[in-house]
């Protein structure tokens, strides 16, 4: 069980680091397998749809967790390492900031 928890923690760290390096405000990913990524001024459902369309990745709109979640999407660290790395590649391709 500890090995599985460590594996998902590493996935969360990969996601969190990737979004931070791209300049996003990020929360979570330390004590839970979810990373909250901020898209200020954008409705979370619009961001969800954009990521789905441009990256072919399913996230969760933050507004589904209440008003404080608006402007965020939640990314999950539950997945294989290959899938996490592919998601990171796609996010960087679409949202990478210089």
N, CA, C and O atoms as CSV, one atom per row, in Angstrom:
chain,resi,resn,atom,element,x,y,z
A,1,UNK,N,N,0.818,-1.173,0.000
A,1,UNK,CA,C,0.000,0.000,0.000
A,1,UNK,C,C,0.876,1.256,0.000
A,1,UNK,O,O,0.601,2.210,-0.728
A,2,UNK,N,N,1.932,1.251,0.821
A,2,UNK,CA,C,2.810,2.418,0.876
A,2,UNK,C,C,3.461,2.701,-0.477
A,2,UNK,O,O,3.646,3.857,-0.857
A,3,UNK,N,N,3.801,1.647,-1.188
A,3,UNK,CA,C,4.390,1.820,-2.514
A,3,UNK,C,C,3.421,2.463,-3.478
A,3,UNK,O,O,3.810,3.314,-4.279
A,4,UNK,N,N,2.172,2.068,-3.411
A,4,UNK,CA,C,1.150,2.649,-4.284
A,4,UNK,C,C,0.920,4.120,-3.954
A,4,UNK,O,O,0.798,4.953,-4.852
A,5,UNK,N,N,0.862,4.432,-2.669
A,5,UNK,CA,C,0.703,5.827,-2.252
A,5,UNK,C,C,1.877,6.662,-2.750
A,5,UNK,O,O,1.682,7.766,-3.258
A,6,UNK,N,N,3.080,6.147,-2.609
A,6,UNK,CA,C,4.277,6.865,-3.083
A,6,UNK,C,C,4.241,7.087,-4.587
A,6,UNK,O,O,4.628,8.147,-5.079
A,7,UNK,N,N,3.774,6.081,-5.309
A,7,UNK,CA,C,3.684,6.194,-6.765
A,7,UNK,C,C,2.763,7.343,-7.162
A,7,UNK,O,O,3.121,8.159,-8.012
A,8,UNK,N,N,1.580,7.414,-6.555
A,8,UNK,CA,C,0.636,8.482,-6.894
A,8,UNK,C,C,1.115,9.841,-6.393
A,8,UNK,O,O,0.828,10.863,-7.016
A,9,UNK,N,N,1.831,9.865,-5.289
A,9,UNK,CA,C,2.419,11.118,-4.819
A,9,UNK,C,C,3.439,11.647,-5.826
A,9,UNK,O,O,3.514,12.851,-6.069
A,10,UNK,N,N,4.209,10.755,-6.399
A,10,UNK,CA,C,5.180,11.173,-7.421
A,10,UNK,C,C,4.466,11.686,-8.668
A,10,UNK,O,O,4.895,12.675,-9.262
A,11,UNK,N,N,3.378,11.021,-9.069
A,11,UNK,CA,C,2.584,11.527,-10.199
A,11,UNK,C,C,2.077,12.936,-9.908
A,11,UNK,O,O,2.132,13.813,-10.771
A,12,UNK,N,N,1.585,13.149,-8.692
A,12,UNK,CA,C,1.081,14.472,-8.314
A,12,UNK,C,C,2.202,15.504,-8.354
A,12,UNK,O,O,1.992,16.637,-8.788
A,13,UNK,N,N,3.377,15.120,-7.909
A,13,UNK,CA,C,4.525,16.034,-7.932
A,13,UNK,C,C,4.890,16.405,-9.374
A,13,UNK,O,O,5.202,17.560,-9.663
A,14,UNK,N,N,4.849,15.434,-10.258
A,14,UNK,CA,C,5.144,15.688,-11.674
A,14,UNK,C,C,4.140,16.696,-12.239
A,14,UNK,O,O,4.525,17.650,-12.915
A,15,UNK,N,N,2.859,16.477,-11.961
A,15,UNK,CA,C,1.833,17.400,-12.459
A,15,UNK,C,C,2.010,18.789,-11.870
A,15,UNK,O,O,1.998,19.783,-12.595
A,16,UNK,N,N,2.172,18.855,-10.569
A,16,UNK,CA,C,2.301,20.156,-9.900
A,16,UNK,C,C,3.509,20.928,-10.418
A,16,UNK,O,O,3.405,22.113,-10.735
A,17,UNK,N,N,4.634,20.266,-10.501
A,17,UNK,CA,C,5.858,20.913,-10.981
A,17,UNK,C,C,5.692,21.410,-12.411
A,17,UNK,O,O,6.134,22.508,-12.747
A,18,UNK,N,N,5.059,20.609,-13.241
A,18,UNK,CA,C,4.846,20.994,-14.636
A,18,UNK,C,C,4.036,22.283,-14.720
A,18,UNK,O,O,4.420,23.213,-15.429
A,19,UNK,N,N,2.919,22.340,-14.002
A,19,UNK,CA,C,2.079,23.542,-14.055
A,19,UNK,C,C,2.795,24.744,-13.453
A,19,UNK,O,O,2.675,25.852,-13.976
A,20,UNK,N,N,3.528,24.552,-12.380
A,20,UNK,CA,C,4.275,25.663,-11.797
A,20,UNK,C,C,5.324,26.188,-12.770
A,20,UNK,O,O,5.487,27.400,-12.912
A,21,UNK,N,N,6.027,25.296,-13.432
A,21,UNK,CA,C,7.051,25.708,-14.401
A,21,UNK,C,C,6.441,26.467,-15.575
A,21,UNK,O,O,7.108,27.292,-16.199
A,22,UNK,N,N,5.173,26.188,-15.873
A,22,UNK,CA,C,4.494,26.902,-16.954
A,22,UNK,C,C,3.901,28.222,-16.468
A,22,UNK,O,O,3.306,28.957,-17.256
A,23,UNK,N,N,4.054,28.531,-15.191
A,23,UNK,CA,C,3.605,29.816,-14.669
A,23,UNK,C,C,2.219,29.840,-14.064
A,23,UNK,O,O,1.695,30.914,-13.770
A,24,UNK,N,N,1.613,28.681,-13.873
A,24,UNK,CA,C,0.280,28.629,-13.285
A,24,UNK,C,C,0.354,28.653,-11.762
A,24,UNK,O,O,1.325,28.183,-11.169
A,25,UNK,N,N,-0.682,29.204,-11.139
A,25,UNK,CA,C,-0.857,29.123,-9.696
A,25,UNK,C,C,-1.439,27.742,-9.414
A,25,UNK,O,O,-2.464,27.372,-9.985
A,26,UNK,N,N,-0.793,26.983,-8.539
A,26,UNK,CA,C,-1.169,25.588,-8.312
A,26,UNK,C,C,-1.310,25.330,-6.806
A,26,UNK,O,O,-0.520,25.813,-5.995
A,27,UNK,N,N,-2.329,24.565,-6.470
A,27,UNK,CA,C,-2.548,24.147,-5.089
A,27,UNK,C,C,-2.695,22.635,-5.058
A,27,UNK,O,O,-3.040,22.011,-6.062
A,28,UNK,N,N,-2.428,22.052,-3.892
A,28,UNK,CA,C,-2.622,20.619,-3.711
A,28,UNK,C,C,-1.445,19.811,-4.209
A,28,UNK,O,O,-0.343,20.321,-4.409
A,29,UNK,N,N,-1.718,18.531,-4.404
A,29,UNK,CA,C,-0.701,17.635,-4.928
A,29,UNK,C,C,0.322,17.177,-3.906
A,29,UNK,O,O,1.295,16.512,-4.261
A,30,UNK,N,N,0.117,17.525,-2.633
A,30,UNK,CA,C,1.070,17.111,-1.607
A,30,UNK,C,C,0.465,16.072,-0.664
A,30,UNK,O,O,1.068,15.030,-0.407
A,31,UNK,N,N,-0.703,16.358,-0.162
A,31,UNK,CA,C,-1.354,15.433,0.768
A,31,UNK,C,C,-2.557,14.748,0.135
A,31,UNK,O,O,-3.300,14.029,0.803
A,32,UNK,N,N,-2.735,14.975,-1.134
A,32,UNK,CA,C,-3.841,14.368,-1.875
A,32,UNK,C,C,-3.401,14.203,-3.326
A,32,UNK,O,O,-2.518,14.925,-3.789
A,33,UNK,N,N,-3.998,13.275,-4.037
A,33,UNK,CA,C,-3.570,13.018,-5.418
A,33,UNK,C,C,-4.223,13.947,-6.447
A,33,UNK,O,O,-4.388,13.575,-7.609
A,34,UNK,N,N,-4.588,15.141,-6.018
A,34,UNK,CA,C,-5.229,16.093,-6.921
A,34,UNK,C,C,-4.453,17.392,-6.940
A,34,UNK,O,O,-3.946,17.844,-5.913
A,35,UNK,N,N,-4.363,17.988,-8.118
A,35,UNK,CA,C,-3.674,19.255,-8.301
A,35,UNK,C,C,-4.691,20.249,-8.844
A,35,UNK,O,O,-5.340,19.997,-9.860
A,36,UNK,N,N,-4.822,21.374,-8.162
A,36,UNK,CA,C,-5.739,22.438,-8.568
A,36,UNK,C,C,-4.940,23.484,-9.329
A,36,UNK,O,O,-3.963,24.025,-8.812
A,37,UNK,N,N,-5.361,23.770,-10.570
A,37,UNK,CA,C,-4.644,24.688,-11.444
A,37,UNK,C,C,-5.524,25.901,-11.711
A,37,UNK,O,O,-6.661,25.767,-12.163
A,38,UNK,N,N,-4.990,27.083,-11.429
A,38,UNK,CA,C,-5.748,28.311,-11.582
A,38,UNK,C,C,-5.718,28.876,-12.990
A,38,UNK,O,O,-4.672,28.940,-13.637
A,39,UNK,N,N,-6.884,29.281,-13.444
A,39,UNK,CA,C,-7.050,29.991,-14.711
A,39,UNK,C,C,-7.871,31.246,-14.401
A,39,UNK,O,O,-9.065,31.296,-14.696
A,40,UNK,N,N,-7.229,32.263,-13.803
A,40,UNK,CA,C,-7.955,33.448,-13.344
A,40,UNK,C,C,-8.777,34.110,-14.448
A,40,UNK,O,O,-8.321,34.291,-15.577
A,41,UNK,N,N,-9.998,34.461,-14.077
A,41,UNK,CA,C,-10.868,35.164,-15.004
A,41,UNK,C,C,-11.563,34.286,-16.021
A,41,UNK,O,O,-12.348,34.777,-16.832
A,42,UNK,N,N,-11.286,32.989,-15.989
A,42,UNK,CA,C,-11.921,32.066,-16.929
A,42,UNK,C,C,-12.855,31.128,-16.174
A,42,UNK,O,O,-12.456,30.546,-15.166
A,43,UNK,N,N,-14.082,30.971,-16.640
A,43,UNK,CA,C,-14.978,30.002,-16.001
A,43,UNK,C,C,-14.393,28.586,-16.093
A,43,UNK,O,O,-13.867,28.181,-17.130
A,44,UNK,N,N,-14.497,27.861,-15.006
A,44,UNK,CA,C,-13.867,26.541,-14.963
A,44,UNK,C,C,-14.436,25.579,-16.003
A,44,UNK,O,O,-13.709,24.725,-16.512
A,45,UNK,N,N,-15.725,25.702,-16.326
A,45,UNK,CA,C,-16.291,24.833,-17.359
A,45,UNK,C,C,-15.703,25.163,-18.733
A,45,UNK,O,O,-15.523,24.269,-19.559
A,46,UNK,N,N,-15.407,26.432,-18.979
A,46,UNK,CA,C,-14.780,26.816,-20.249
A,46,UNK,C,C,-13.365,26.256,-20.338
A,46,UNK,O,O,-12.947,25.776,-21.392
A,47,UNK,N,N,-12.628,26.318,-19.228
A,47,UNK,CA,C,-11.266,25.770,-19.207
A,47,UNK,C,C,-11.308,24.258,-19.397
A,47,UNK,O,O,-10.522,23.700,-20.161
A,48,UNK,N,N,-12.230,23.600,-18.696
A,48,UNK,CA,C,-12.416,22.158,-18.853
A,48,UNK,C,C,-12.625,21.806,-20.330
A,48,UNK,O,O,-11.973,20.905,-20.858
A,49,UNK,N,N,-13.546,22.530,-20.994
A,49,UNK,CA,C,-13.852,22.250,-22.403
A,49,UNK,C,C,-12.645,22.518,-23.294
A,49,UNK,O,O,-12.388,21.765,-24.233
A,50,UNK,N,N,-11.909,23.578,-23.009
A,50,UNK,CA,C,-10.730,23.921,-23.806
A,50,UNK,C,C,-9.645,22.850,-23.679
A,50,UNK,O,O,-9.050,22.444,-24.677
A,51,UNK,N,N,-9.393,22.398,-22.459
A,51,UNK,CA,C,-8.380,21.351,-22.250
A,51,UNK,C,C,-8.805,20.055,-22.927
A,51,UNK,O,O,-7.988,19.364,-23.535
A,52,UNK,N,N,-10.086,19.734,-22.819
A,52,UNK,CA,C,-10.592,18.527,-23.468
A,52,UNK,C,C,-10.418,18.617,-24.981
A,52,UNK,O,O,-9.984,17.660,-25.622
A,53,UNK,N,N,-10.756,19.764,-25.543
A,53,UNK,CA,C,-10.688,19.941,-26.994
A,53,UNK,C,C,-9.250,20.004,-27.499
A,53,UNK,O,O,-8.911,19.353,-28.488
A,54,UNK,N,N,-8.406,20.779,-26.830
A,54,UNK,CA,C,-7.051,21.013,-27.325
A,54,UNK,C,C,-6.040,19.947,-26.914
A,54,UNK,O,O,-5.082,19.679,-27.640
A,55,UNK,N,N,-6.259,19.337,-25.741
A,55,UNK,CA,C,-5.286,18.376,-25.218
A,55,UNK,C,C,-5.805,16.940,-25.201
A,55,UNK,O,O,-5.028,16.001,-25.022
A,56,UNK,N,N,-7.117,16.764,-25.387
A,56,UNK,CA,C,-7.744,15.451,-25.241
A,56,UNK,C,C,-7.482,14.863,-23.858
A,56,UNK,O,O,-7.166,13.682,-23.713
A,57,UNK,N,N,-7.622,15.721,-22.845
A,57,UNK,CA,C,-7.430,15.330,-21.451
A,57,UNK,C,C,-8.669,15.752,-20.675
A,57,UNK,O,O,-9.172,16.863,-20.841
A,58,UNK,N,N,-9.152,14.854,-19.830
A,58,UNK,CA,C,-10.296,15.163,-18.982
A,58,UNK,C,C,-9.789,15.667,-17.634
A,58,UNK,O,O,-9.038,14.975,-16.947
A,59,UNK,N,N,-10.203,16.871,-17.261
A,59,UNK,CA,C,-9.955,17.415,-15.935
A,59,UNK,C,C,-11.318,17.536,-15.257
A,59,UNK,O,O,-12.320,17.062,-15.793
A,60,UNK,N,N,-11.362,18.159,-14.101
A,60,UNK,CA,C,-12.622,18.394,-13.411
A,60,UNK,C,C,-12.780,19.885,-13.196
A,60,UNK,O,O,-11.896,20.520,-12.620
A,61,UNK,N,N,-13.902,20.469,-13.650
A,61,UNK,CA,C,-14.116,21.900,-13.425
A,61,UNK,C,C,-14.207,22.206,-11.925
A,61,UNK,O,O,-14.933,21.535,-11.193
A,62,UNK,N,N,-13.484,23.198,-11.488
A,62,UNK,CA,C,-13.465,23.543,-10.075
A,62,UNK,C,C,-14.802,23.988,-9.523
A,62,UNK,O,O,-15.072,23.806,-8.336
A,63,UNK,N,N,-15.641,24.566,-10.361
A,63,UNK,CA,C,-16.937,25.064,-9.878
A,63,UNK,C,C,-17.816,23.936,-9.352
A,63,UNK,O,O,-18.753,24.192,-8.596
A,64,UNK,N,N,-17.535,22.707,-9.733
A,64,UNK,CA,C,-18.281,21.564,-9.223
A,64,UNK,C,C,-18.055,21.331,-7.734
A,64,UNK,O,O,-18.761,20.539,-7.111
A,65,UNK,N,N,-17.068,22.023,-7.164
A,65,UNK,CA,C,-16.762,21.893,-5.745
A,65,UNK,C,C,-17.220,23.116,-4.961
A,65,UNK,O,O,-16.900,23.259,-3.781
A,66,UNK,N,N,-17.967,23.992,-5.615
A,66,UNK,CA,C,-18.484,25.183,-4.957
A,66,UNK,C,C,-17.883,26.442,-5.540
A,66,UNK,O,O,-16.987,26.379,-6.381
A,67,UNK,N,N,-18.378,27.597,-5.091
A,67,UNK,CA,C,-17.938,28.886,-5.646
A,67,UNK,C,C,-16.436,29.123,-5.557
A,67,UNK,O,O,-15.866,29.753,-6.448
A,68,UNK,N,N,-15.785,28.640,-4.516
A,68,UNK,CA,C,-14.341,28.852,-4.378
A,68,UNK,C,C,-13.539,28.106,-5.438
A,68,UNK,O,O,-12.374,28.425,-5.675
A,69,UNK,N,N,-14.154,27.118,-6.074
A,69,UNK,CA,C,-13.460,26.358,-7.111
A,69,UNK,C,C,-13.512,27.002,-8.484
A,69,UNK,O,O,-12.822,26.562,-9.403
A,70,UNK,N,N,-14.324,28.041,-8.631
A,70,UNK,CA,C,-14.423,28.721,-9.929
A,70,UNK,C,C,-13.067,29.306,-10.295
A,70,UNK,O,O,-12.366,29.867,-9.452
A,71,UNK,N,N,-12.711,29.166,-11.567
A,71,UNK,CA,C,-11.420,29.652,-12.037
A,71,UNK,C,C,-10.310,28.613,-11.934
A,71,UNK,O,O,-9.155,28.898,-12.248
A,72,UNK,N,N,-10.666,27.402,-11.490
A,72,UNK,CA,C,-9.694,26.319,-11.354
A,72,UNK,C,C,-10.200,25.071,-12.066
A,72,UNK,O,O,-11.404,24.890,-12.252
A,73,UNK,N,N,-9.267,24.220,-12.457
A,73,UNK,CA,C,-9.595,22.849,-12.840
A,73,UNK,C,C,-8.756,21.950,-11.945
A,73,UNK,O,O,-7.696,22.340,-11.457
A,74,UNK,N,N,-9.257,20.741,-11.743
A,74,UNK,CA,C,-8.550,19.775,-10.910
A,74,UNK,C,C,-8.016,18.670,-11.795
A,74,UNK,O,O,-8.755,18.071,-12.577
A,75,UNK,N,N,-6.726,18.404,-11.666
A,75,UNK,CA,C,-6.080,17.307,-12.380
A,75,UNK,C,C,-5.811,16.188,-11.384
A,75,UNK,O,O,-5.438,16.448,-10.240
A,76,UNK,N,N,-5.997,14.965,-11.809
A,76,UNK,CA,C,-5.824,13.804,-10.944
A,76,UNK,C,C,-4.502,13.108,-11.228
A,76,UNK,O,O,-4.085,12.965,-12.378
A,77,UNK,N,N,-3.854,12.677,-10.148
A,77,UNK,CA,C,-2.597,11.938,-10.267
A,77,UNK,C,C,-2.825,10.439,-10.384
A,77,UNK,O,O,-1.868,9.672,-10.484
A,78,UNK,N,N,-4.088,10.014,-10.371
A,78,UNK,CA,C,-4.393,8.597,-10.516
A,78,UNK,C,C,-4.240,8.211,-11.980
A,78,UNK,O,O,-5.066,8.581,-12.814
A,79,UNK,N,N,-3.213,7.488,-12.282
A,79,UNK,CA,C,-2.976,7.051,-13.645
A,79,UNK,C,C,-1.616,6.401,-13.731
A,79,UNK,O,O,-0.810,6.468,-12.803
A,80,UNK,N,N,-1.381,5.781,-14.850
A,80,UNK,CA,C,-0.059,5.180,-15.054
A,80,UNK,C,C,0.965,6.289,-15.267
A,80,UNK,O,O,0.601,7.407,-15.632
A,81,UNK,N,N,2.214,5.997,-15.048
A,81,UNK,CA,C,3.258,6.995,-15.261
A,81,UNK,C,C,3.307,7.414,-16.729
A,81,UNK,O,O,3.508,8.588,-17.038
A,82,UNK,N,N,3.124,6.454,-17.627
A,82,UNK,CA,C,3.106,6.785,-19.056
A,82,UNK,C,C,1.991,7.772,-19.374
A,82,UNK,O,O,2.204,8.716,-20.135
A,83,UNK,N,N,0.805,7.570,-18.805
A,83,UNK,CA,C,-0.306,8.484,-19.069
A,83,UNK,C,C,-0.063,9.861,-18.468
A,83,UNK,O,O,-0.409,10.873,-19.077
A,84,UNK,N,N,0.526,9.910,-17.287
A,84,UNK,CA,C,0.846,11.198,-16.666
A,84,UNK,C,C,1.867,11.944,-17.524
A,84,UNK,O,O,1.721,13.144,-17.759
A,85,UNK,N,N,2.885,11.251,-17.985
A,85,UNK,CA,C,3.916,11.899,-18.811
A,85,UNK,C,C,3.351,12.362,-20.148
A,85,UNK,O,O,3.753,13.407,-20.659
A,86,UNK,N,N,2.434,11.605,-20.714
A,86,UNK,CA,C,1.785,12.022,-21.962
A,86,UNK,C,C,0.915,13.253,-21.714
A,86,UNK,O,O,0.897,14.176,-22.528
A,87,UNK,N,N,0.199,13.267,-20.597
A,87,UNK,CA,C,-0.619,14.434,-20.265
A,87,UNK,C,C,0.258,15.670,-20.092
A,87,UNK,O,O,-0.087,16.747,-20.578
A,88,UNK,N,N,1.379,15.523,-19.409
A,88,UNK,CA,C,2.320,16.624,-19.221
A,88,UNK,C,C,2.806,17.135,-20.571
A,88,UNK,O,O,2.872,18.344,-20.791
A,89,UNK,N,N,3.141,16.235,-21.460
A,89,UNK,CA,C,3.609,16.634,-22.790
A,89,UNK,C,C,2.532,17.447,-23.512
A,89,UNK,O,O,2.824,18.481,-24.111
A,90,UNK,N,N,1.292,16.972,-23.450
A,90,UNK,CA,C,0.197,17.672,-24.120
A,90,UNK,C,C,-0.077,19.036,-23.501
A,90,UNK,O,O,-0.285,20.015,-24.217
A,91,UNK,N,N,-0.077,19.103,-22.165
A,91,UNK,CA,C,-0.285,20.391,-21.499
A,91,UNK,C,C,0.799,21.378,-21.904
A,91,UNK,O,O,0.500,22.534,-22.203
A,92,UNK,N,N,2.052,20.940,-21.917
A,92,UNK,CA,C,3.159,21.823,-22.298
A,92,UNK,C,C,3.017,22.299,-23.735
A,92,UNK,O,O,3.290,23.458,-24.048
A,93,UNK,N,N,2.589,21.398,-24.600
A,93,UNK,CA,C,2.432,21.735,-26.012
A,93,UNK,C,C,1.384,22.844,-26.200
A,93,UNK,O,O,1.562,23.725,-27.042
A,94,UNK,N,N,0.315,22.804,-25.434
A,94,UNK,CA,C,-0.769,23.755,-25.592
A,94,UNK,C,C,-0.603,24.985,-24.696
A,94,UNK,O,O,-0.853,26.109,-25.132
A,95,UNK,N,N,-0.183,24.775,-23.448
A,95,UNK,CA,C,-0.174,25.868,-22.479
A,95,UNK,C,C,1.214,26.308,-22.037
A,95,UNK,O,O,1.335,27.183,-21.180
A,96,UNK,N,N,2.263,25.722,-22.603
A,96,UNK,CA,C,3.605,26.095,-22.202
A,96,UNK,C,C,3.846,27.584,-22.371
A,96,UNK,O,O,3.493,28.186,-23.385
A,97,UNK,N,N,4.452,28.150,-21.359
A,97,UNK,CA,C,4.720,29.596,-21.388
A,97,UNK,C,C,6.222,29.798,-21.434
A,97,UNK,O,O,6.989,29.050,-20.829
A,98,UNK,N,N,6.610,30.795,-22.143
A,98,UNK,CA,C,8.038,31.103,-22.286
A,98,UNK,C,C,8.477,32.039,-21.181
A,98,UNK,O,O,9.647,32.420,-21.122
